Amino acid sequence: MYRITNIYVLAAFGTIGGALFGFDISSMSAWIGVDAYKDYFNSPDSDLRSMSPICGYFVFPDLMCFQITASMSAGSFAGSIAAGWISDILGRRYSLMIASLIWIVGAMVQCSAQNVTHLIAGRVVSGLAVGITSSQTCVYLSELARANIRGRVVGIQQWSIEWGILIMYLISYGCSVGISGPSAFRVAWGIQAVPGLIMFIALFFFPESPRWLAGKERWEEALDVLASLHGNGDRNDPTVQLEFEEVQEAARVAHQAKDVSFLALFGPKIWQRTVCGVSVQIWQQLLGGNVAMYYVVYIFEMAGMTGNTTLWSSAIQYVIFVVTTGIMLPVIDRVGRRTLLLIGSVTCMTIHAIIAGVMATRGHAVASVNGNANLTWEIKGSSGMAVIAFSYIFTGIYGFTWAPTAWIYASEVFPLKYRAKGVGLAASGNWIFNFALAYFVSPAFHNIQWKTYVIFAVFCFAMTFHVFFMYPETAGRTLEEIDMVFDSNVKPWRTNTIQDRFEEELEKRGAKEAATDHKEVV
């Protein structure tokens, strides 16, 4: 069967898994205020005085509404935990194919929902698929890509999430104004199945991960895949041969290890990598992207704006998000992971502090804002516009730095034997803190107002030190070289001084081949 070998084509179709995540986010956030949705499901938010968005969709203090919106996170957490085992047993490609089918089923269940319980079931099923794709797409692409472009290739995963959010938001908005009655949200939810179907069909033409094949001792297949991806089909290409030797050595080391459990991820030789992989996903949540991006609706309300202005504010945020990440991807491998994470945390800390300062000095407490008792702080005029502007700036910085880099870094730090389960655990960390923030952010805005931003500024301060003192640089190195970086005992802030052995050895082999060719000519 014909196999796609262009890494960018593979990334474009493979990261549809990220788009599924984005689709599911917007599939709820666009409907919670629409009469057709509220009437059909008996106004699940009727006991609520306001709504509080989290990670792009909306979470409500009302139990039933909370169950509807948070059910996807619960399914995603379970899916990401199970993803490692599925991927290790069946392969990266088949795990994504299974996730595609699960997603299609979830979309059909949601589309046909007759009541709240039916809808929750569909969102849990869709969440299972998102949990698998959000972790294993990164694993798969990181194992396919060359070291010098791995960041941009894996980073497309985050970009596709952002495109999925924007596209589904616009589709849902179009359906809400162009179609009447329950058909409006049914059409939108049904359309979600289309990218899942496209991904499922495309995966038939994808190669299996050469590193997974090597882990199963399918050496000839592994070499063929490396040759097709990195050597234009030439098995004797120096790059292919050298990378194959590194993969063989990594597989040999993996075979000497015992079967991997989650407990093994915290063993003496692997715990630092696990801490880096899991914490980078947790810090991505605690950076405050949810506050600045999705709670901008609250900021608009506190600034005295209503109606379509607040609605389109979300669309503006999504566009900024897509554009900034898209600009960064082509150069992300040259900048480096540590640099982006550190710049992002310091800049976001500063922005949080500025917003807190402006709100504290220019705003004042009120009983409610426009009848919304969840909002007890008002800031109007130019000061309100300043807070909105800094929220948009934050979105841009987040899109440039932590949004793509956290997914890339988590996919790189684990060795072959631990990679699938390790990245699955890292993704589950993202999901569980996503879920936990739902319990914190909305009450925080109600009870401590502007001090909410101070808390996120403190998180940014803490992650800056953590990244500097514990995260070694991984950009530009093969996955096998990253093993050497972690085992070198070199301080994380000095790991960029470790010699690039892959390029050095490749240059030596190139020189030897040139000398051999010269002798043959003579």
LOMAR-381940 format. One record per residue (C-alpha): x, y, z. Coordinates in steps of 0.2 Angstrom, whole numbers, padded with zeros to 4 digits, always signed. Layout:
REM LOMAR-381940
XYZ
...
***
This chain:
REM LOMAR-381940
+0000+0000+0000
+0006+0018-0004
+0012+0027+0011
+0014+0046+0014
+0032+0050+0017
+0031+0069+0018
+0033+0074+0036
+0022+0090+0034
+0008+0081+0025
+0009+0068+0039
+0008+0082+0052
-0006+0091+0043
-0017+0075+0044
-0010+0068+0060
-0014+0084+0070
-0032+0083+0065
-0032+0074+0082
-0028+0091+0090
-0042+0099+0080
-0054+0087+0088
-0049+0094+0105
-0053+0112+0098
-0069+0106+0090
-0076+0099+0106
-0071+0115+0116
-0081+0126+0104
-0095+0114+0102
-0101+0119+0119
-0095+0137+0122
-0105+0143+0107
-0121+0136+0113
-0124+0139+0131
-0132+0156+0128
-0143+0150+0113
-0161+0149+0116
-0163+0133+0106
-0151+0124+0117
-0157+0130+0133
-0175+0127+0129
-0172+0109+0122
-0162+0104+0138
-0173+0113+0150
-0162+0128+0154
-0148+0118+0163
-0140+0134+0168
-0157+0142+0175
-0151+0142+0193
-0135+0151+0189
-0133+0169+0190
-0119+0169+0177
-0107+0157+0167
-0089+0154+0169
-0078+0149+0155
-0064+0137+0157
-0052+0131+0144
-0063+0137+0130
-0079+0129+0135
-0090+0134+0150
-0092+0127+0167
-0107+0131+0179
-0109+0130+0198
-0125+0121+0194
-0122+0103+0196
-0131+0097+0180
-0123+0111+0169
-0106+0107+0177
-0108+0089+0172
-0112+0093+0154
-0097+0104+0151
-0084+0095+0162
-0089+0078+0156
-0077+0080+0141
-0062+0083+0153
-0066+0068+0163
-0067+0057+0148
-0050+0065+0142
-0042+0061+0158
-0047+0043+0157
-0042+0042+0138
-0025+0050+0141
-0021+0037+0155
-0026+0022+0144
-0018+0029+0129
+0000+0023+0134
-0005+0005+0135
-0015+0006+0118
-0001+0014+0109
+0013+0002+0116
+0003-0013+0112
-0005-0009+0095
+0006+0005+0089
+0005+0024+0087
-0005+0023+0071
-0018+0011+0076
-0021+0020+0093
-0025+0036+0083
-0036+0026+0071
-0046+0019+0087
-0047+0036+0094
-0054+0042+0077
-0068+0029+0078
-0072+0034+0096
-0073+0052+0091
-0085+0048+0077
-0096+0038+0089
-0095+0052+0102
-0101+0065+0089
-0116+0054+0084
-0121+0052+0102
-0120+0070+0105
-0129+0074+0088
-0144+0063+0093
-0144+0068+0111
-0162+0067+0118
-0159+0073+0136
-0145+0079+0147
-0139+0062+0152
-0138+0057+0133
-0128+0073+0130
-0116+0069+0144
-0113+0052+0138
-0108+0058+0121
-0096+0071+0128
-0088+0057+0139
-0085+0047+0123
-0078+0061+0114
-0067+0065+0128
-0060+0047+0128
-0054+0051+0110
-0047+0068+0114
-0037+0060+0128
-0029+0048+0116
-0026+0060+0102
-0019+0074+0113
-0005+0063+0120
-0001+0050+0106
-0002+0062+0091
+0013+0071+0100
+0022+0054+0103
+0019+0049+0085
+0025+0065+0076
+0040+0066+0088
+0046+0049+0083
+0044+0053+0064
+0052+0070+0063
+0070+0074+0060
+0078+0082+0076
+0080+0099+0067
+0062+0101+0063
+0053+0091+0077
+0048+0106+0086
+0038+0114+0072
+0031+0097+0067
+0024+0093+0085
+0019+0111+0087
+0007+0109+0073
-0003+0099+0086
-0006+0115+0096
-0010+0125+0081
-0023+0113+0075
-0031+0114+0092
-0032+0133+0090
-0039+0131+0072
-0052+0118+0078
-0058+0130+0092
-0059+0144+0079
-0068+0134+0065
-0080+0126+0076
-0084+0142+0085
-0088+0150+0068
-0098+0135+0062
-0108+0135+0078
-0111+0153+0077
-0117+0151+0059
-0129+0137+0063
-0136+0147+0078
-0141+0162+0067
-0145+0152+0051
-0154+0137+0057
-0169+0137+0069
-0173+0125+0083
-0164+0110+0089
-0157+0106+0072
-0145+0121+0074
-0134+0112+0087
-0137+0095+0080
-0130+0100+0063
-0115+0108+0072
-0112+0093+0083
-0114+0081+0069
-0101+0091+0058
-0088+0086+0072
-0088+0068+0065
-0081+0074+0048
-0063+0078+0054
-0063+0061+0063
-0068+0052+0048
-0054+0061+0037
-0041+0057+0050
-0046+0039+0051
-0045+0037+0032
-0029+0046+0031
-0021+0035+0044
-0022+0020+0032
-0008+0028+0022
+0003+0033+0036
+0019+0024+0041
+0020+0016+0058
+0033+0024+0070
+0050+0018+0066
+0054+0018+0085
+0039+0008+0089
+0044-0005+0076
+0061-0005+0083
+0054-0008+0100
+0045-0024+0093
+0061-0029+0084
+0054-0026+0067
+0071-0020+0061
+0068-0020+0042
+0052-0011+0043
+0059+0002+0055
+0074+0005+0043
+0062+0006+0028
+0052+0019+0037
+0067+0029+0042
+0074+0028+0024
+0057+0034+0017
+0055+0049+0029
+0073+0055+0030
+0083+0047+0015
+0071+0048+0000
+0070+0029+0001
+0089+0026+0002
+0093+0014+0016
+0111+0018+0014
+0110+0037+0017
+0122+0042+0031
+0108+0051+0041
+0097+0036+0040
+0110+0024+0045
+0116+0034+0059
+0098+0037+0066
+0095+0018+0064
+0110+0014+0074
+0104+0026+0088
+0086+0019+0087
+0094+0001+0089
+0103+0006+0104
+0088+0014+0112
+0078-0001+0108
+0091-0012+0116
+0091-0002+0132
+0072-0003+0132
+0072-0022+0131
+0083-0023+0146
+0071-0014+0156
+0056-0022+0164
+0038-0019+0158
+0034-0001+0162
+0020+0004+0174
+0016+0021+0180
+0025+0018+0196
+0041+0015+0185
+0040+0032+0178
+0045+0038+0195
+0060+0026+0197
+0078+0033+0201
+0083+0035+0183
+0067+0042+0175
+0059+0053+0189
+0067+0069+0183
+0060+0066+0165
+0043+0062+0172
+0043+0078+0183
+0048+0088+0168
+0035+0081+0156
+0021+0081+0168
+0025+0098+0176
+0026+0107+0159
+0008+0102+0156
+0003+0107+0173
+0012+0124+0172
+0004+0127+0155
-0013+0127+0164
-0007+0137+0179
+0001+0150+0168
-0017+0158+0167
-0021+0156+0149
-0039+0151+0154
-0041+0168+0163
-0034+0179+0150
-0042+0171+0135
-0059+0165+0140
-0063+0176+0155
-0061+0191+0144
-0080+0190+0143
-0080+0194+0161
-0068+0208+0158
-0079+0215+0145
-0094+0215+0156
-0084+0223+0170
-0079+0236+0157
-0098+0240+0154
-0100+0231+0137
-0114+0219+0133
-0122+0210+0118
-0112+0205+0103
-0096+0214+0109
-0093+0201+0122
-0098+0187+0109
-0085+0193+0096
-0072+0196+0109
-0069+0177+0110
-0067+0176+0091
-0054+0190+0092
-0045+0180+0105
-0045+0164+0094
-0039+0173+0079
-0024+0181+0089
-0020+0163+0096
-0020+0155+0079
-0009+0169+0071
+0004+0170+0085
+0007+0151+0086
+0007+0150+0067
+0021+0164+0066
+0031+0155+0079
+0031+0137+0072
+0043+0140+0058
+0057+0146+0069
+0053+0137+0085
+0067+0125+0083
+0080+0139+0082
+0074+0148+0097
+0075+0133+0109
+0062+0126+0122
+0070+0133+0138
+0071+0151+0130
+0053+0151+0125
+0046+0144+0142
+0056+0156+0152
+0052+0171+0141
+0033+0166+0142
+0033+0164+0161
+0042+0180+0164
+0031+0190+0152
+0015+0183+0157
+0019+0186+0176
+0022+0204+0171
+0005+0205+0162
-0004+0197+0176
+0004+0210+0188
-0001+0224+0177
-0019+0219+0175
-0020+0216+0194
-0013+0233+0197
-0025+0242+0185
-0040+0233+0192
-0035+0236+0210
-0032+0255+0208
-0045+0260+0194
-0059+0248+0199
-0071+0247+0213
-0082+0234+0221
-0101+0232+0216
-0115+0221+0221
-0116+0214+0203
-0112+0219+0185
-0127+0221+0174
-0137+0209+0185
-0123+0196+0185
-0120+0193+0203
-0104+0182+0199
-0095+0198+0195
-0092+0210+0210
-0079+0222+0203
-0082+0235+0190
-0068+0244+0180
-0074+0256+0166
-0068+0268+0154
-0050+0268+0148
-0044+0258+0162
-0056+0244+0157
-0050+0245+0139
-0032+0244+0145
-0036+0227+0154
-0044+0221+0139
-0029+0226+0128
-0017+0217+0140
-0028+0202+0140
-0026+0201+0121
-0007+0204+0123
-0006+0189+0135
-0015+0178+0122
-0002+0183+0109
+0012+0179+0121
+0004+0163+0126
+0002+0158+0108
+0021+0162+0105
+0028+0152+0120
+0019+0140+0131
+0005+0135+0121
+0015+0125+0108
+0031+0122+0118
+0023+0113+0132
+0016+0099+0121
+0033+0098+0111
+0043+0097+0127
+0032+0084+0135
+0034+0073+0119
+0053+0074+0119
+0059+0070+0137
+0054+0052+0139
+0065+0038+0132
+0058+0025+0120
+0052+0012+0133
+0043+0025+0143
+0037+0037+0130
+0019+0032+0126
+0014+0030+0145
+0024+0045+0150
+0016+0057+0138
-0001+0050+0142
+0003+0054+0161
+0009+0071+0156
-0007+0074+0146
-0018+0068+0161
-0009+0081+0172
-0015+0094+0160
-0033+0088+0160
-0034+0086+0179
-0028+0103+0182
-0040+0109+0168
-0054+0101+0178
-0047+0108+0195
-0047+0126+0189
-0065+0125+0185
-0068+0124+0204
-0056+0139+0207
-0057+0152+0194
-0075+0157+0194
-0077+0158+0213
-0060+0167+0214
-0067+0181+0202
-0082+0182+0213
-0073+0182+0230
-0056+0190+0227
-0059+0199+0211
-0042+0207+0204
-0032+0196+0217
-0035+0181+0205
-0022+0188+0194
-0010+0190+0208
-0012+0171+0211
-0008+0167+0193
+0007+0179+0193
+0014+0169+0208
+0012+0153+0198
+0022+0161+0184
+0035+0166+0196
+0037+0149+0203
+0037+0140+0186
+0051+0152+0180
+0062+0145+0193
+0057+0127+0190
+0060+0129+0171
+0077+0137+0174
+0084+0124+0187
+0076+0108+0181
+0072+0109+0162
+0087+0104+0151
+0087+0110+0133
+0080+0098+0120
+0079+0107+0104
+0089+0101+0089
+0094+0084+0096
+0088+0067+0091
+0076+0058+0104
+0091+0047+0108
+0103+0061+0111
+0090+0068+0123
+0093+0053+0133
+0111+0057+0134
+0107+0075+0140
+0097+0069+0154
+0110+0056+0159
+0124+0068+0158
+0122+0076+0175
+0125+0093+0167
+0116+0107+0175
+0100+0111+0165
+0105+0129+0161
+0122+0122+0153
+0115+0108+0143
+0116+0118+0127
+0135+0116+0129
+0134+0097+0127
+0141+0093+0110
+0129+0087+0096
+0136+0070+0093
+0124+0066+0079
+0129+0080+0068
+0147+0077+0073
+0146+0059+0068
+0137+0063+0052
+0150+0075+0047
+0164+0062+0050
+0154+0049+0040
+0152+0062+0026
+0170+0065+0026
+0174+0046+0025
+0163+0044+0011
+0170+0058+0001
+0188+0051+0004
+0182+0034-0002
+0174+0041-0017
+0190+0050-0021
+0201+0034-0020
+0189+0025-0031
+0190+0039-0044
+0209+0038-0043
***
